[in-house]
Amino acid sequence: MSDLYTEVLVEKKFTGKDMAVKVILIFLTVLAAIAGILIHPMILIAALAFGIADYFLIPRLNMEYEYLYVNGELDIDKVFSKQKRKKAGSYTLSKMEIMAPLNSHQLDSYRNNTNIKTVDYSSGKADHKTYAVIIPGDKGLERLLFEPNEIIIKDIKSKMPRKVFTD
């Protein structure tokens, strides 16, 4: 028996907020280094601290999501700067209530429900088709946002045809 296995990598949009964080971190590091040289050498400790913060935070701004679908299980990982990987979530899709495009009328009954927690694993790019999955989580329903390719949609639909909508 063959397994349904699909892997998709989606790059998260680099926003203005991400650019501002990057510029501010670098600016503070350079400013502290110059102040440490010109004013007082103790300020170089702050420059070192900012440099360490830059080393750990700036790579986290360049992020991709990896969707791995295997036989009804959807695993989502965050990949930072194409080097470090962190598990973001694991979902058993047989428990889902519905999967449909984010703007689909099929999701109307869930749209205004404030008790549903939204977990966004989409790229944030307007030209990509984002799907929503309503699935029970630890503390009630969750709205999982992600951007599957056609193969993942077809594989999920083959397992749960009455729960997946592509309109």
N, C-alpha and C positions, 0 to 999 in steps of 0.2 A: 504494500500500500504506500503510495507516495504522499509526502507531506506538502502542504501548501506553504511556500516560503517566499516572502517578498521583502525586499529592503529598499528604502527610499531615504535619500538625504535631501533636506530642505534648508537652505541658508536663510537665517533670520535677517530681516532688513536692518541696516545700520542707520539708526535714527539720529536726528539732531541732538537728542538728549545724550546718546552714546558719544557723539563727537564732542559735546560740551564737557562731559565727564573726562574724556581723554585729554582735552586741551587744558582743563583746570588742573588735572593731576600733574601733567608735564610742567605747566607754568609754575605751580607751587614747588616742585622739585628744583627747577632752575633758579627760582627766586630765593629759596632757602640756601642753595649752594653759593650763589653770589653774595647773599647777606652773610653767610658764614665766612667767606673769604674777606669781605670788606669790613664787616662790623665786628663780629666776635666768632672765634672758632667753635664755640659751643653750639652755634646754630647749625653747624654741619651735621650734628646728630639728627636734627629735624630733617635736613636734606636726605640723610641716609634712610630715615623712616619713610619719607615720601617716595624715595627710590624703591624701597621694598614694596610699598603699596602699589606703585606703578607696575612692578614686576608681576604681582599677583592679580591686580584688577584689570589692567589693560587687555590682556589676552581673553578675559571673560566677556569683553565687549564684542568680540568677533565670534559669533555663535552659530551653530547649525543644529538642527534636530534630525535625528536618525530614527525612522519608523521601521520596526522589524515586526512583520506579521507572520506568525507560524501557527497554523491549525487553530484559529480562534483566539490566539493570544496576541495582543498588541503591546510590544515593548517600545518605549520611547526613551532615547538617550539624548543628552545635551553634549555636543562636541565643541570644545573651546579651542579656537585657533588651529583646528585640524590636528590637535595633539592630545589634549586631555579629554577624557570621557567621563560623564557622570550620569548615572541612571536617574531619569526624571519620573518615570512611572511605568507600571505594568498593569494591563487591563485584560480581563477575561470578557471578550466581546459576546459570548453566549448569554451573559447577564444583561446586556444592553437593552434598553427599551426601544430606541430608534436611532438611525443614522441617516442624515440627510444634509444637503447643502445648507449652509448657514442662513441663507435668505429664503429657504423653502417654506411654503405654507404648511408643510407637514409638522413643522416645529412650532406653529402658532400657539398651541396649548402650553408650551414650556417657556415661551418668550418672556412673559411678564411675571414669572414665578421668581420671587426674590430669595427663596430658600435653596435654589440651585446654585452651587458653587461652580464658577467658570474657571477652567484650567486651559490656558492658551499655549498650544505648542505649534502655532502657525507662524509663517514667516512675517506676516504683517504687510505683505505686498498686495496691493489692490488687484493686480491682474492674475493672481493665483486663486483657484477655487478652493475655498475653505469649507470643510465639512464639520458638522457638530454631531457628537455622539452623546446621547443621554444615557448615563450608566450609574447604577448605585455605587456609592463610595462608602468610606468609613463613617461619614457623618451626613448621610442623606444623599440626594441625587447630585451628580456632577455633570456639567456640560463640558465635554472634552472637545477642543477645537484643534483640528489638524488638517494637513493637506495631502491626502493620499493620492497616489497615481491611479490610473485606470485598472491596473493589475490588482492592486490591493482592494479596490472597490469590487471588482469582479469576484475575487476570492472570498471576500466577506459576504457578498450577496449569494454566492453558491452555498455557503453554510447556513445563512439566515435570510432567505429571500423576502420574507414578509416584514423584516425590520429595516431593510436598506432601501432608500429612495434616492434616485439620481436626478430628479426634476429640478 
